[in-house]
Amino acid sequence: TDTKIMRLYIAELVKILDKEYLVACPEEEQEALLRAARHLDSKMREIRAGGKVFGTERIAVMAALNITHELLERDTMSDATSTLLRAMDNKLDGALGDGSGR
């Protein structure tokens, strides 16, 4: 049986760097879209205020690169943290004789 779930899409007006954009998104993701737009607007304003990058398109590309870099760094830190915690867990198991019953 081919069951399709209907999602209600809404058109949300977002303002980024003084320009308005009409963006369609699922109704349940409206707040996430607004948060993302505010974050992007903030990053673009920071870059524009720095005075080294000119033009909306270039500012948008630099903001996209910065945000992507932050996300990749966060993922890398998360992976490193997981590896460190596993190593600590193994050391504790060894020091305690792994009497945890696992």
N, C-alpha and C positions, 0 to 999 in steps of 0.2 A: 504494500500500500504506500502510495506517495503522499505523505503528510507534509503540508507546507504550513509554516507558522507565519502569520502575517505580523509584520512589525510596523508600528505607526511611526512614520517619519515626520519631523517638523522642520520648518525653515526658521533658523535662528539667526538674528542679526548680530554680528560681532564687529567690534571696532578695534583695528590694529593700526597703530601709528597714524592716527587721524583719518583713516579710510575705513569705510563700512563695507562689510562682506556678508552676503546672505549665504548661509551654509546649511545644507540639509543633514540632519542626523537623527538617529533613533531617539524617540522621546525619552527613554530611560538613560540616555547618555548626554542629555542636554547640559547638566551641571558640569560634567567632565569637559565638554566642549568649551564652555564658558571659562573654566579654570585654565584650559590649555591656551585659549585666546589671550587671557590676561597675562599668562606667563610669557607668551611670545611677544606681546606688546611691551612688557617690561624689559625683556632682553633687547628688543630692537631699539627701545628708547635709550638704554645704557650705551649701546653701540653708537647711536647717533650723537649722544651727548659727548662721547669720546672725541668726536671731531676728526677721526682719521678715515672714516668710511663714508662715502657720499652716494646718494641714490638709494631709493627704496629697495630696488631689487638686490643690490649689493649688501645692504643692511640685512635683508631677509636671509640671504645666503649665509652671511657671517653668523647670524643668530641661529640658523639651522645647524651649522657646523658646531657652534658652542654647545647647544642643547644636546646634540648627538654625542659629542665628546663627554659631556657630563654623564649621560646615560651609560655609555660604554665604560667609563671609569667606575661608576656605581656597580655595574655588573662584575667588573674585574675585582673590585673590593669585596663583593659578595662571595665570589668564587674563592678568593684568597682566605676570607674569614671561614668559610666552610672547610677548606683544607686544613687550616690551623686548628679548628675545633675538633676535627676528626683525629688529627695527630695528638692533640692533648687527651682526647678520649682514649686513644690506644695506649698512651703512656700511663694514664691512670689505671686502665685495665691491667697493664703489666705490673705496675707497682702494687696494686691491690690483689694481684693473683687472679683477676677476672672472676671473683666470687659472686658476681651479680646474678648468676643463674641464667644468663642469656644464651 
